[in-house]
Amino acid sequence: MTAMTMVQAINSALDCTMARDPNVLVMGEDVGFFGGVFRCTEGLYEKYGAHRALDTPIAEGGIVGAAIGMGVNGLRPVVEMQFADYIYPAIDQIISELARLRHRSGGEFWAPVVVRAPCGGGIRGGQTHSQSPEGIFTHVCGLKTVMPSNPYDAKGLLISAIEDDDPVIFFEPKRIYNGPFYGHDSSTGAVGWSSHPAGEVPEEHYRIPLGKANVLRAGSAVTVLTYGTMVHVAQAAVEACGIDAELIDLRSLLPLDLDTVAASVSKTGRCVVIHEATRTSGYGAELIAEVQEECFWHLRAPIERVTGWDTPYPHAFEWEYFPSQRRIIEALERTLAFD
């Protein structure tokens, strides 16, 4: 086990899979010689050569289109979008071609492509460098959608995604890329740096199965469902308020581990859903619908939702946009107010 940040864990996952399988390659803007804008592909160009760490033009649709062709012909491309916000020019290739290829060919062709995308806020990138578009892709049949919350999960889930024969959209929360993250103090509402050390990660190859959630904290009073950066904010909020909450890191949004979710909510009778993306039509709406359908007769209170705001992502007020510990605690207290 070695202490790694999420960036280092992602780099290790890419290195492990490229060493094991010569058909695995990485491609994207500045991923080769430069090592990626966030350094996730650093050293791969030198180790595996320009033909397996490919620098591409700034043409996201063309990058994904080329990756589909590679995948059909036996390669396993890992595409890096510099920011999740830049994925939109490639959305037609992803939705109309990549996601539907196996179905439209009757299973004759498929493309094992992973699209990695740094998402969310944390660098004061404003509205064009801070979005969390995971809800768009969970709506698309034929895609798997993943978002890890820590280095250990990031490596194991990315290896599983690369070795999966179906396309995977792999979102990486850049707020926790390099360890410390900027957060809200639950008592004063002030913002400041919080300690979030690098995680212990095996150097060797290992897998975490897609579609399996992680119960981080057992509890009996309320179930908290979240993923990505919000796992850490939710955990801090629960610890600050002392509520006996069961905290579940979904890890994989599609496929969703509904068995684990339903078992927890059926036990606690209450549920709070948290995500950084905008509220309206966000992934939390699907979670609430699933919980209501599966656990209606066990619910003792309305399901609460704590999300980003329905606005373009701000620059100057980025930390006010984040779901804060204070807002999470208020949601927990509201759901516990019901007898």
Long-range contacts (C-beta under 8 A, 24 or more apart in sequence): 1-200, 1-201, 1-202, 1-203, 2-200, 2-201, 2-202, 2-203, 3-197, 3-198, 3-199, 3-200, 3-201, 4-151, 4-155, 4-198, 4-199, 4-200, 4-201, 5-151, 5-177, 5-178, 5-179, 5-198, 6-148, 6-150, 6-151, 6-154, 6-172, 6-173, 6-176, 6-177, 6-178, 6-199, 7-38, 7-39, 7-40, 7-177, 7-178, 8-151, 8-198, 8-201, 9-151, 9-152, 9-154, 9-155, 9-199, 9-201, 10-40, 10-116, 10-154, 10-155, 10-158, 10-172, 11-39, 11-40, 11-41, 11-42, 11-43, 11-44, 12-155, 12-201, 12-203, 13-154, 13-155, 13-156, 13-158, 13-159, 13-162, 14-40, 14-41, 14-44, 14-78, 14-158, 14-162, 15-43, 15-44, 15-47, 16-155, 16-159, 16-204, 16-205, 17-76, 17-78, 17-159, 17-162, 17-163, 17-205, 18-44, 18-47, 18-48, 18-52, 20-205, 21-76, 21-163, 22-52, 23-74, 23-75, 23-76, 24-52, 24-75, 24-76, 24-78, 24-162, 25-51, 25-52, 25-53, 25-54, 25-70, 25-75, 25-76, 25-77, 25-78, 26-52, 26-53, 26-54, 26-77, 26-78, 26-79, 26-80, 27-53, 27-54, 27-56, 27-63, 27-66, 27-67, 27-77, 27-78, 27-79, 27-80, 28-54, 28-55, 28-56, 28-63, 28-79, 28-80, 28-81, 28-82, 29-55, 29-56, 29-57, 29-58, 29-63, 29-80, 29-82, 30-55, 30-82, 31-55, 31-56, 31-80, 36-80, 37-82, 38-118, 38-174, 38-177, 40-80, 40-116, 40-172, 41-80, 59-89, 60-86, 60-87, 60-88, 60-89, 60-90, 61-89, 61-90, 61-92, 61-93, 63-90, 64-90, 64-93, 64-94, 64-98, 64-113, 64-115, 65-93, 65-97, 67-98, 67-111, 67-113, 67-115, 68-93, 68-97, 68-98, 68-101, 68-111, 68-113, 70-111, 70-113, 71-110, 71-111, 71-112, 71-113, 71-167, 72-101, 72-109, 72-110, 72-111, 76-112, 76-113, 76-114, 76-162, 76-163, 77-113, 77-114, 78-113, 78-114, 78-116, 78-162, 79-113, 79-114, 79-115, 79-116, 80-116, 80-117, 81-115, 81-116, 81-117, 81-118, 82-118, 83-117, 83-118, 83-119, 83-125, 83-128, 83-129, 83-131, 84-117, 84-118, 84-119, 84-120, 84-131, 84-132, 84-133, 84-171, 85-128, 85-129, 85-130, 85-131, 85-133, 86-117, 87-115, 87-117, 87-133, 88-133, 90-115, 91-136, 94-137, 94-140, 94-143, 94-167, 94-169, 95-140, 98-142, 98-143, 98-167, 99-140, 99-141, 99-142, 99-143, 99-167, 100-141, 100-142, 101-142, 102-142, 102-166, 103-141, 103-142, 110-165, 110-166, 111-167, 112-162, 112-164, 112-165, 112-166, 112-167, 113-167, 113-168, 114-158, 114-161, 114-162, 114-167, 114-168, 114-170, 115-167, 115-168, 115-169, 115-170, 116-158, 116-170, 116-172, 117-169, 117-170, 117-171, 117-172, 118-171, 118-172, 118-173, 118-174, 118-177, 119-147, 119-171, 119-172, 119-173, 119-174, 119-228, 120-173, 120-174, 120-175, 120-228, 120-229, 120-276, 121-175, 121-276, 121-313, 121-318, 121-321, 121-322, 122-173, 122-174, 122-175, 122-176, 122-177, 122-181, 122-182, 122-229, 122-318, 123-174, 123-175, 124-315, 124-318, 125-313, 125-315, 126-313, 126-314, 126-315, 127-312, 127-313, 127-314, 127-315, 130-313, 130-318, 131-277, 131-313, 132-171, 132-228, 132-275, 132-276, 132-277, 132-278, 132-308, 133-277, 134-169, 134-171, 134-253, 134-277, 134-283, 135-277, 135-281, 135-282, 135-283, 135-285, 135-286, 137-169, 137-254, 138-253, 138-254, 138-283, 138-286, 142-166, 142-167, 143-167, 143-168, 143-169, 143-254, 144-168, 144-169, 144-210, 144-211, 144-252, 144-254, 144-255, 145-169, 145-171, 145-252, 145-253, 145-254, 146-170, 146-171, 146-210, 146-251, 146-252, 146-253, 147-171, 147-172, 147-173, 147-227, 147-228, 147-250, 147-251, 147-253, 148-172, 148-173, 148-228, 148-251, 149-173, 149-176, 149-227, 149-228, 149-229, 149-231, 149-232, 149-249, 149-251, 150-176, 150-199, 150-231, 151-198, 151-199, 151-201, 152-199, 152-200, 152-201, 153-208, 153-214, 153-249, 153-251, 155-201, 155-202, 155-206, 156-206, 156-207, 156-208, 157-208, 157-210, 157-251, 157-252, 159-205, 159-206, 159-207, 159-208, 160-207, 160-208, 160-209, 160-210, 161-210, 163-207, 164-210, 168-210, 171-228, 173-228, 173-229, 173-276, 175-229, 176-228, 176-229, 176-232, 181-229, 181-232, 182-319, 183-232, 183-233, 183-236, 183-322, 183-324, 183-325, 184-233, 184-319, 184-322, 184-324, 184-325, 184-326, 185-325, 186-236, 186-237, 186-240, 186-241, 186-324, 186-325, 186-326, 186-329, 187-240, 189-324, 189-326, 191-319, 194-232, 194-236, 196-232, 208-251, 210-252, 210-255, 211-252, 211-255, 211-256, 211-257, 212-251, 212-252, 212-257, 212-260, 213-248, 213-249, 213-250, 213-251, 213-252, 213-256, 213-257, 213-260, 213-261, 214-248, 214-249, 214-251, 215-246, 215-247, 215-248, 215-260, 215-264, 216-247, 216-248, 216-249, 217-245, 217-246, 217-247, 218-246, 219-243, 219-244, 219-245, 219-246, 219-247, 219-268, 220-244, 220-246, 220-267, 220-268, 221-245, 221-268, 221-270, 221-336, 222-246, 222-268, 222-270, 222-271, 222-272, 222-332, 222-335, 222-336, 223-248, 223-261, 223-264, 223-265, 223-267, 223-268, 223-270, 223-271, 223-272, 224-248, 224-271, 224-272, 224-274, 224-328, 224-332, 225-250, 225-261, 225-271, 225-272, 225-273, 225-274, 225-287, 225-291, 226-250, 226-273, 226-274, 226-275, 227-251, 227-253, 227-275, 228-275, 228-276, 229-276, 230-274, 230-275, 230-276, 230-323, 233-274, 233-322, 233-323, 233-324, 233-325, 233-328, 234-274, 234-328, 236-325, 237-325, 237-326, 237-328, 237-329, 237-332, 238-328, 238-332, 240-325, 240-329, 241-329, 241-332, 241-333, 243-332, 243-333, 243-336, 245-272, 245-332, 253-283, 256-287, 256-290, 258-290, 258-294, 261-287, 261-290, 261-291, 261-294, 262-291, 262-294, 262-295, 265-291, 265-294, 265-295, 265-298, 265-299, 266-294, 266-295, 266-298, 267-298, 269-298, 269-299, 269-300, 269-301, 270-299, 270-300, 270-301, 270-335, 270-336, 270-338, 271-295, 271-299, 271-303, 271-304, 271-335, 272-303, 272-304, 272-305, 272-306, 272-328, 272-331, 272-332, 272-335, 273-303, 273-304, 273-305, 273-306, 274-305, 274-306, 274-307, 274-323, 274-328, 275-307, 275-308, 275-323, 276-307, 276-308, 276-322, 276-323, 277-307, 277-308, 278-307, 278-308, 278-309, 278-310, 278-311, 279-305, 279-307, 279-308, 279-309, 279-310, 280-310, 282-307, 282-308, 300-338, 300-339, 301-334, 301-335, 301-336, 301-337, 301-338, 302-335, 302-338, 303-335, 304-331, 304-332, 304-334, 304-335, 305-331, 306-331
